[in-house]
Amino acid sequence: MKVRLPQLRILVLGGLVAAGMACQQAPPRLKTEGAPPSAAAVPAAVPADQLPYVYTRWKHFTVREGLPNDHIFAVKADGPRVWVGTEDGLACLDKRTGAIRAWKEKDGLPWRVVTAIDVDKRTGDVWLGLFGGGLARFSGGRFDHFNQLNSGLVNDVVYGVAIEHDNVWAATTAGASRYNVVTGQWTVFTEKNAPMEEIWNYSVSYDNGKVYLGVWGSGCLEFDVATERWKPYLDPDGEMEIDLYRDDGIIHVIVTGASHVDDALWISTYFGSCRYDGRHWRGFYAQETGLPSDFTNNVKGRSSREGWFATDKGLGVVADFPSDTVVSYTRDPQTLRGKATLYRSGKILKVVDMERSVPHNFIISLDIDGNDAWIGTARGLGWAIGTGYYPGLRKGADRRAGRAAEAAAPAGDPASGKRR
Amino acid sequence: MRVHTLAFLATILLAAHLSAGPKQEEAGPKPTARGDPPITVSPETRQVLDALDALNAYQVPDLKLKTDEKYAHIEKDLAPFHHVKPYKEYFLEQIGYMGAGRAIPEPDGVKTVKIGFIGPISPTVSVATGGRSHEEVLGKKMLQGCQLAIQEANARGGYLKRRIPFELIISNDNGLWGSSGNEIIKMAYQENVWAILGTIDGANSHIAIRVALKAEVPMMNTGDTDPTFIETNIPWVFRCIGDDRQMGYLLADYLYRALNLKRVGVIRASNRYGRFGVRKVVDSSRRLGHPIILEMAYPVGSEDFSLQLDRLKQLDVDAIVHWGDAEDGAPILNQMRAMGMKQPYFACDRCVSDAFAKIAGGNAEGMACPYPWNPTRSDGKYQAFRESFRQRFGEEAETYAAHAYDGMNMLLWAVQVAGLNRARIRDVLAYRTEPWKGVTGDIVFSSVLDDIGDVFLAKRERGTWKYYSRQDLGIPRGRAASAEGQAAGPPTGETGPRAGPLEGRDE
């Protein structure tokens, strides 16, 4: 039987009230940590030799290869091009040749710090969120600048940008703005017309008729484009200093990213991460999953079973959600060699030593690009080359994937860093 | 023999290759000691500097992070959902900074060492702060405290490593359309400040620290008492003033454990300060078994509070707690008395001011407010600061000036010790465990880099404010003896009665 969301909310609320009443009546029940309020998804039991794909081939890009700056705030794959937003300029990398072209303020970029990028697939326009500089459209070699003085943009400190049909959404530090590129109309969303207890928007993404805002202090807000209605996802315990139950909702209201794909909503916070499938929530904490850290800057869902998390101590990938399988990519700070550690339900399955992995363990941004992935860090951009990538698990498959990647690698180095 | 020699050489070469570590061009600037700091530092700070000096761009210091057994001294009976052990408790371990900023070399050609200031110093209109701006009186004092600290540091030779002066970059925080974020960005990317001090309003502070996090600038707060300010896991943020959580706990203990009151009403400003500030009083009241009977909000700057007071009067509450500015709090008290309401009146720290006493006159007698420190302390350092402040500005220093003075001096110390690198400036403060001997008292940062030292209760007695510690009041943290000297009842929900139905989502 399918449970509708309102019914589910009533059930959950009822459960919480009942739990609270039970606590009031029966205080000796103190040993309840870890007990979820409702049945969350139980990890599927799979043999230890069933392994996820592991990215063993990486390329790094820094200022030496032509990036304008090493601090990578945003990355967006767009066919053969990869757009890179840095702390001091915009870059476009050609995957086929490795050539990089860069723009700074002297080249017309309206402001140096680029914190968000999205590409309008229909027009090819590149939309840039500028950290303190508003919003910019890069089209036909020209930058058009939108800010809070010349447009309906609610604030110039832009953390996120997303294209939704004819609309460009901007997540700003004082609300969200929506710009219709056809009509020229701006709409501002704040506490006046959206369920934002706080207006500090941190991320925006679009998927399948819905816009998802990650809001610092207001959780994740889902906007239905067809009905123009909002639905908030909040931490049910309502407290800043605790997470009462792991799987009862968002683990914390300070949300840094939200990415919906297939039927799953992946969410990142500075306190851990979580996933919602429309019925069940599941929280992810580092100490029990193998994810590198709870401090998570960003998230990107690849599918309902695979979510990528940008943490301050490495890249964490929930590689196969049903089996609770995680791959953590880090870089040894002394030898600078890479490492992939495979976990199942928090226990190490395998450690893969690699020549390279993420460019730096402080991961800020990421994007999925077919079989590949792009990772923006505090010191350079990483290209995870996914030749032979497969979703889910395969028996003894990571070695095969590694060999396949090596075999399929181009004879030369496609990303040798030639500067145009 | 020759084969053995070759094998030996190959082994040596392989070992040398493996031990060589990363290629230098990839590892960034070679770790080099930045020289001894130009001021004497403790062995503990020396250890921090040694650890920092040894790092490349990919490493983080192997230094002990602060841990707290209890977050913010929260006693069990005041903790949310205290009958259940939460799945996860946050803020018990310090968040480290994991980025690459420590490897950024010190710049050449610096003529002054810029430190940012952001605070409400010019009037404006702001939705965030509740309409017409009202915090300039506090912001100006905060600025004066910073100016005095900078002036004194420059008189001692400025930034001693290069013998150049410190410069205060002053920015108004008016909250209009979130402009505090823009101001921080200007300071971080255009003015190239090394650290920032500010601000007061909770909304603006949150906006500012989100920017500081991305731009990686240390930010010292000396005037925002919003508990949630520090509950954000940002490793770049410090606060050196007691917050509304600590003050709320003290007030709740005083109301229910010392005075044995039962039915308390709340009147508060309808802005973020009022909403968040009073929250710990409200939560604590409920958790101690005395839910607030009624909470009424008023627009900041109102002249008539009869709507709110009528409702409270009808309910015949035992006492009233006000959370808002002095300029509203005093007229509320006067109107209460004019309406014949004789209940004891309690208010937040902002009402401990000359402005309040002037407006309220004799009505202020007997009222009490929690306060973040004891400004009547006789400490010599504090008295010297007061004298310097008087000479420089011709005014008395107060809470916002004194805390800003301490906060700015901490930043200046960190710059002197760490050099011109924001991450290192952050580090020497964040890893410091020794108390900072400030004019406001000893400052020790918790695991969230917050000062959770003692707070006080200010009582208006015979025309002056008198400050009482928990010990003075007989209500040490946790369970306390009641005013009658009897042991307080057991925590609510164990065997004692519990007033009121389940409220909201809590308990």
Interface residues (C-beta under 8 A of the other chain):
Chain A: L16 V17 G20 M21 C23 Q24 P27 R29 L30 K31 T32 E33 G34 R64 D70 H71 F73 R112 V113 T115 F131 G132 Q148 V154 N155 D156 V157 T172 T173 A174 G175 E198 I199 W200 Y202 W216 G217 P236 D237 G238 E239 M240 E241 I242 D243 L244 Y245 R246 I251 H252 I254 Y270 F271 G272 G283 Y285 S293 F295 D312 K313 R331 P333 Q334 T335 L336 H360 N361 F362 A378 R379
Chain B: G21 P22 K23 E25 E26 A27 G28 N56 A57 Y58 Q59 V60 Y71 A72 I74 A79 P80 F81 H83 V84 K85 P86 Y87 K88 E89 Y90 F91 I95 M98 G99 A100 G101 W177 G178 G181 N182 I185 K186 Y189 A203 H206 I207 R210 V211 K214 A215 P227 T228 E231 T232 N233 I234 G493 E494 R498 L502 G504 R505 D506 E507
